Amino acid sequence: MTTSNTANNVVELQAKDLPAYCPNPAMPLWSSHPRVFLDLSHSGSATCSYCGTQYKLAPGTVLKGH
């Protein structure tokens, strides 16, 4: 998992980081909110509805279905 600090945080995820959820383990405890799972399977990105953190799949990441 890679986090880039911009105006809106963007977290780049690898296949090993899935299933994606927010708050992620790198976030400080004081900024916690209820855990929400994020669906990256359709567009390769998702935004947390609580804090606005954007999550996206790293280039070349392959999702494997069941």
N, C-alpha and C positions, 0 to 999 in steps of 0.2 A: 504494500500500500504506500503510495506516494502522495503527500499533501503539498500543494503549492499555495503560498499565502498571497492572495490577491484581495481585492475588495470583497469578493465572495470566495470563500474557500472552495477549492476544487480538489477532490480526492480521486486519484487514478488507481484503479483496482486491477489486479491480476486474477486469473481463474482461481488461484488458491485462496483468495480473499472472499470468495462467495460462499454462502449467500451474503449479500450486502445489507448492512443495517446501519442506522444512525441512532444515537451517537456512536462513533467508531472508537476503538480502543485508544487512539492517539489523542482524543479530546480530553480536556481537563474535567475532573469530577464536578467542579462548580458550574459548568455550563451544560450539565446533563438535562435531558428531557426524556419522556417515555421512548422506549426503543421502538423504532419502526423499520420494517424490512422493505427494501427497495427493489423494484423489478427493473433490471437492466436488459432483459432479454429482447425487447422489441426495438429500442432505439440505441441501446448501448450507453444510455445515460439516464440519470434520475436526479431529482432535487428533493431534499428533505423538506417536508411541509412544516416542520417545527422551526428549524434554524436556517434554512435556505442553503445549506451546504450542498454543493453539486458533486455527484459521483459519476464517474465515467470509466468505461473499460479502457485499459491501456491498448495502444495499437498492436494488432496481431493477436489479441486475446481471443481464444476460441471457447465458446460455451458448449458444453456437452449436455444433451438432454437425457432423460431416462428412457 
